[in-house]
Amino acid sequence: MMFQNTGTTMSQKTRKIAHYTTLGADVQFTCHHGPNECYGNKVQACAIDHIQVNSYQKENTRESLTLEFINCLMKIGNNFPDSIYPGEKCARETGVTNWDNIERCANSTEGSKSLQRFGDLTNSLQPGLTSVPTITFRQKYDHDAQQLALTHFGAALCKQLADPSSKLPTECSSIPGAAAEKSSALFAILGAILLSRFF
């Protein structure tokens, strides 16, 4: 959900993890759906680290372009006919211009370290994850906010923006149950973190 013309800023982060063990400097991952899933998680971790928006891409922020790219990867998933990972295809479709950097990262120690770092951040969440995906606001987990976000993310986000002294972004006025809430343009720190954990 994008808030247009309100001055309200939302920071969103997507983090992928897998169980891992370390052997010296090497990191080995175990994913529920096997090595291809682990590779996909590395690509997504590298995309989060490497995607940049060019000056001609005025309709995107770095975060929105990253989410579009990851969303494309998730939609295609295992349904790509040529058994080639769909990273290059999704990069073309979403306007990501540095697929080569992302692919190089995913095939190197950098990709493993990136995925490990996101895993450590996710594992530090208190209370720990119990479901996939886990959605947190302001870097804190709240069961009620999680339940609402799973069924109506826009309403959950608008509730998180509540501030009695300010006006609600116009996008929230069309969401049932959110119109009575107020929001603040000062919530530049809002973090809606979508955390996925693959076993």
C-alpha positions as CSV (number, residue, x, y, z in Angstrom):
1,M,0.0,0.0,0.0
2,M,1.4,3.4,-1.0
3,F,0.4,6.6,0.7
4,Q,0.3,9.3,-1.9
5,N,0.6,13.0,-1.1
6,T,0.5,12.7,2.7
7,G,4.1,13.0,3.8
8,T,3.6,9.7,5.6
9,T,6.6,7.5,5.2
10,M,6.6,3.7,5.5
11,S,9.7,1.6,5.6
12,Q,9.2,-2.0,4.6
13,K,11.7,-4.8,4.8
14,T,11.5,-8.3,3.6
15,R,13.8,-10.9,5.1
16,K,14.4,-14.5,4.1
17,I,16.1,-17.1,6.2
18,A,17.0,-20.7,6.3
19,H,18.4,-22.9,9.0
20,Y,22.2,-22.8,8.8
21,T,25.3,-24.2,10.3
22,T,28.8,-22.8,10.2
23,L,31.9,-24.7,9.4
24,G,34.7,-22.4,9.9
25,A,34.1,-19.5,7.5
26,D,31.6,-21.5,5.4
27,V,27.8,-21.3,6.0
28,Q,25.6,-24.2,5.0
29,F,21.9,-23.8,4.7
30,T,19.1,-26.3,5.0
31,C,15.7,-25.4,3.5
32,H,12.4,-27.2,3.8
33,H,12.0,-27.5,0.0
34,G,15.7,-28.2,-0.7
35,P,18.7,-26.5,-2.3
36,N,16.7,-24.6,-4.9
37,E,14.7,-22.9,-2.2
38,C,18.0,-22.0,-0.4
39,Y,19.3,-20.5,-3.7
40,G,16.1,-18.5,-4.2
41,N,16.4,-17.2,-0.6
42,K,20.0,-16.1,-1.4
43,V,18.9,-14.4,-4.5
44,Q,16.2,-12.5,-2.6
45,A,18.7,-11.6,0.2
46,C,21.1,-10.3,-2.4
47,A,18.3,-8.4,-4.2
48,I,17.5,-6.6,-0.9
49,D,21.2,-5.7,-0.6
50,H,21.8,-4.7,-4.2
51,I,18.8,-3.3,-6.0
52,Q,19.1,0.4,-6.7
53,V,16.6,2.7,-8.4
54,N,17.9,4.7,-11.4
55,S,17.0,8.4,-11.7
56,Y,14.6,7.6,-14.6
57,Q,12.6,5.2,-12.4
58,K,10.6,8.0,-10.7
59,E,7.6,5.7,-10.0
60,N,9.6,3.4,-7.8
61,T,11.5,3.6,-4.6
62,R,14.3,1.2,-3.8
63,E,11.9,-0.7,-1.5
64,S,9.0,-0.9,-3.9
65,L,11.3,-2.1,-6.8
66,T,12.7,-4.8,-4.4
67,L,9.2,-5.9,-3.5
68,E,8.1,-6.0,-7.1
69,F,11.2,-8.1,-8.0
70,I,10.7,-10.6,-5.1
71,N,7.0,-10.8,-5.8
72,C,7.8,-11.8,-9.4
73,L,10.2,-14.5,-8.2
74,M,7.6,-15.8,-5.7
75,K,4.8,-15.9,-8.4
76,I,6.9,-17.8,-10.9
77,G,8.3,-20.1,-8.2
78,N,8.8,-23.6,-9.4
79,N,6.5,-23.1,-12.4
80,F,9.1,-21.9,-14.8
81,P,9.3,-24.3,-17.8
82,D,13.0,-24.2,-18.7
83,S,14.4,-25.1,-15.2
84,I,16.4,-21.8,-15.2
85,Y,16.0,-19.7,-12.2
86,P,13.6,-16.8,-13.1
87,G,15.9,-14.0,-11.7
88,E,16.8,-12.5,-15.1
89,K,13.2,-12.7,-16.4
90,C,11.9,-11.0,-13.3
91,A,14.7,-8.4,-13.4
92,R,13.6,-7.5,-17.0
93,E,9.9,-7.5,-16.1
94,T,10.3,-5.2,-13.1
95,G,13.0,-2.9,-14.3
96,V,15.9,-4.2,-12.1
97,T,18.9,-3.2,-14.0
98,N,21.7,-4.9,-12.0
99,W,20.7,-8.6,-12.2
100,D,24.3,-9.6,-12.9
101,N,25.3,-8.1,-9.5
102,I,22.5,-10.0,-7.7
103,E,23.3,-13.3,-9.4
104,R,27.1,-12.9,-8.6
105,C,26.2,-12.2,-5.0
106,A,23.9,-15.2,-4.8
107,N,26.6,-17.5,-6.2
108,S,29.3,-16.3,-3.8
109,T,30.1,-16.2,-0.1
110,E,28.5,-12.7,0.0
111,G,25.1,-14.3,-0.7
112,S,25.6,-16.8,2.1
113,K,26.7,-14.1,4.6
114,S,23.7,-11.9,3.5
115,L,21.2,-14.7,4.1
116,Q,22.9,-15.6,7.4
117,R,22.7,-11.9,8.5
118,F,18.9,-11.8,7.7
119,G,18.5,-15.1,9.5
120,D,20.2,-13.8,12.6
121,L,17.9,-10.7,12.6
122,T,14.9,-12.9,12.2
123,N,16.0,-15.3,14.9
124,S,16.4,-12.4,17.3
125,L,12.7,-11.5,17.0
126,Q,11.0,-11.9,20.4
127,P,8.8,-13.8,20.7
128,G,10.2,-16.2,18.1
129,L,8.5,-17.0,14.9
130,T,5.7,-19.4,15.0
131,S,4.2,-19.1,11.5
132,V,5.1,-18.0,7.9
133,P,4.9,-15.2,7.1
134,T,5.4,-13.2,10.3
135,I,4.5,-9.5,10.0
136,T,5.8,-7.0,12.5
137,F,5.2,-3.3,12.9
138,R,7.8,-0.9,14.4
139,Q,10.1,-4.0,14.7
140,K,7.8,-5.5,17.3
141,Y,5.6,-8.6,17.0
142,D,1.9,-8.2,18.1
143,H,-0.4,-11.2,17.7
144,D,-3.5,-9.1,16.9
145,A,-1.7,-7.0,14.4
146,Q,-0.3,-10.1,12.8
147,Q,-3.8,-11.7,12.5
148,L,-5.3,-8.5,10.9
149,A,-2.3,-8.1,8.6
150,L,-2.7,-11.6,7.2
151,T,-6.2,-11.0,6.1
152,H,-6.2,-7.2,5.5
153,F,-2.7,-5.7,5.4
154,G,-4.0,-2.2,4.5
155,A,-6.3,-2.1,7.6
156,A,-3.4,-3.3,9.8
157,L,-1.1,-0.7,8.5
158,C,-3.6,2.1,8.9
159,K,-4.2,1.1,12.5
160,Q,-0.5,1.3,13.1
161,L,-0.5,4.8,11.8
162,A,-3.0,5.9,14.4
163,D,-2.3,9.1,16.1
164,P,-5.1,11.2,17.7
165,S,-3.5,14.5,16.8
166,S,-3.1,13.9,13.1
167,K,-5.1,13.2,9.9
168,L,-5.3,9.8,8.3
169,P,-3.8,9.2,4.9
170,T,-6.5,9.3,2.3
171,E,-5.9,5.7,1.3
172,C,-7.0,4.6,4.8
173,S,-10.4,6.3,4.5
174,S,-11.5,3.7,2.1
175,I,-10.6,0.8,4.4
176,P,-13.5,-0.4,6.6
177,G,-12.7,0.0,10.3
178,A,-9.6,2.3,9.6
179,A,-11.5,5.5,8.8
180,A,-12.1,6.3,12.4
181,E,-8.4,6.1,13.2
182,K,-6.0,9.1,12.8
183,S,-2.4,8.9,11.6
184,S,0.7,11.0,11.8
185,A,3.0,12.1,9.0
186,L,5.8,11.9,11.5
187,F,5.9,8.1,11.5
188,A,9.0,8.0,9.3
189,I,10.2,5.1,11.5
190,L,7.3,2.8,10.8
191,G,8.7,-0.6,9.9
192,A,6.4,-3.2,8.4
193,I,8.7,-6.2,8.3
194,L,7.6,-9.2,6.5
195,L,9.6,-12.1,7.8
196,S,9.5,-15.5,6.2
197,R,11.1,-18.5,7.7
198,F,11.7,-21.7,5.6
199,F,12.5,-24.9,7.3
